[in-house]
Amino acid sequence: MFKKILIANRGEIALRVIRAAREMGVATVAVHSTADSDAMHVRMADESVCIGPPPGTESYLSIPAIISACEITGAEAIHPGYGFLSENAQFVEIVESHGLKFIGPSADHINMMGDKITAKDTMKTLGVPCVPGSDGGVPDLETAQKVGAEVGFPLIVKATAGGGGRGMKLAKTPADLETAFMTARSEAKSAFGNDEVYLERYLGAPRHIEVQVFGDGKGNAVHLGERDCSLQRRHQKVFEEAPGPAIDVATRAEIGATCAKAVAEIGYEGAGTIEFLYENGEFFFIEMNTRLQVEHPVTEAIFGVDLVKEQIKVAAGEPMSFKQDDLEVGGHAIEVRINAETFPAFAPRPGKITQYHAPGGLGVRMDSALYDGYSIPPYYDSLIAKLIVHAPDRPAALARLSRALGELIVDGVETTVPLFHALLQEDAVLSGDYNIHWLEGWLDGQDGS
Ligand code: ADP
């Protein structure tokens, strides 16, 4: 096992990794920008290194600064958290060329899944169901029209280098295709420096279902069921739950086995998430994230596992601590992402926390880097807390969520807590009958959005 690891991240996810490492007897190094000198992850780690000024590009994304911090402190491995450098294959190569271990998959696997056309081709070959569409990239309008005639409309034009919901254009009818194709290409070129696009059938009312997978890098892999993350605003998840209200035991076993087999076959190492759109009982692969997800705690809750410890273990060359047969769903878990933003306008509100009280009690987990007197810097993501509840069934989890939200006090800044109080009054949320468009539609009906 490693003696010391460095966490190339900040906020709640840096704390999450520090906590896992400490329980394993592994020392931790925090890195931070000058804006984060007083941050909780800096206080909680065994050591810390200031790696640059506030902008992420000059600190948390600065590869030389992070490698130097490892060399100064003698850290042997780097946990990237999510975001920042977590899916940067070049970073992984540089880490390895310095004799350090990246806690996560290989650069090759990150590259393979980072290019969406390659990812889709790979998944198709591995027997994972994909959205019908073009066979690879579409070089010109003529080809796009031919594919359109075969696949049917509506269609979505997507950038192979796309991410974060960008680089996608909808063509409702054949008449829209030229504009959608041309604008998707030029936007992809300016946003990602790569204008390659592909076409997919547009699904009208799917759910977002993602399967958690975990591999040891030696050809063994398991799945840990699914999460339903259909409640999204601008393609950003705000409320996630496991198990998925629309997925039964047989469906979970089948799609889970397909996903576990796929990642076992490629020799994938560590945590990964295979994302699907799910409509009329069918799964359609959209992308694979080669890292720990923000919403991983709901999976940890229902399976009783620690995914971060597991990541560190397999990175150190140890075997996984569970096999597929050990993994059984227990109860229901829900996570809400609390941002320092106004509701319903969602305007960022960084500032000083004058009072903070976290909820507690049975089945309540608060992953947050907040504390009394903390000043939220304006430079980073506005996520300030993840509240996760776990209960024997979905109605009990919803009641627990409502109870826990009622106990939470965050004074000094506005937060999106009122969104969740409001959602817990909605029939669609209470019954679990929603799709990826439901939240946007509901928000359109709210004052001030
Ligand atoms: P990104 O990497 O930018 O997040 P994804 O491929 O994961 O892109 O898609 C993001 C979101 O866009 C999905 O969660 C879904 O809401 C929507 N989307 C993507 N592909 C389709 C499709 N074929 N039909 C309908 N919606 C889609």
Boltz pocket constraint, residues with backbone or C-beta under 6 A from the ligand:
constraints:
  - pocket:
      binder: B
      contacts: [[A, 131], [A, 156], [A, 162], [A, 163], [A, 164], [A, 165], [A, 166], [A, 168], [A, 200], [A, 201], [A, 202], [A, 203], [A, 204], [A, 208], [A, 235], [A, 275], [A, 277], [A, 286], [A, 287], [A, 436]]
      max_distance: 6.0
